[in-house]
Amino acid sequence: MEPMTGIQLLREVRGDDGLKAIPFIMVTAESKSENVIAAKEAGVSNYIVKPFNAETLKAKMVSVLGEF
């Protein structure tokens, strides 16, 4: 993702008073524990590691947004 990383985008969103309450689900190919920890520290709502299926996506969305 150019010109910034997903973590950088997340930090920008969480640092903006008008955007910080928006749910943020990070989708990434990176499953390293330090990346997951960094995302949690930055305020990610949930985290999905590729590859994933529709059931996983829905479960993560429900966990963040509630049943729809």
N, C-alpha and C positions, 0 to 999 in steps of 0.2 A: 504494500500500500504506500504509494508515494504521495506527497513528500514527507509523510510522518508515519510512525508505527501506530498500531492499534492502541498500545499503552499510552502513547503521546496524545492520541485523539481522546481517549478516555479521560486523561488528566485535564485536558482542555475543557471537555464537557463538564466534568465535576468541578472545575474551577470557575465556571460561569454561573452566576446566580440565577439566570433565566433558564438554564438548561440542566442544572445539577440534579434535579428530581426525576429526570427522564430515565426510565429503565434502560440498561445497557447490557446486552448479551453479546459477549465476545465470541466470535467464531474463528478458530485458528487451527493450523496444522502443528503448532508447537504444544507439546504435552509435557515439557520439562517442568518439574515442580517449582523451580524458581520463577518461571513465567506465570504460572497459576497464582503463586503467592504475590507477585508484583501486581497482577490484575486485581486480586482481592484487596490489597493495600490501597490501590488507586480507586476503589469503589465500584468494581464491576458488579452487576446484578446477578449474573450467571455466566458460565463458561462452557463452550462446546468445542470439542476437539474433532477435527476432520479425520476420517470420514464419519458421517453421521447419517441417520435416516430420518424420515418424517416423524416417526414416533418419538425419537429423542428430541427433535426440535420442538414438537408440541409439548412434551413434558417440561422442557426448560422454560418455554413461554408461559405455561400454566403456573409454574413455580414463581415466576416474576410478576405476571399480570393477573393471575387468577383464572378461574375457569371461564371459557368463552364459548 
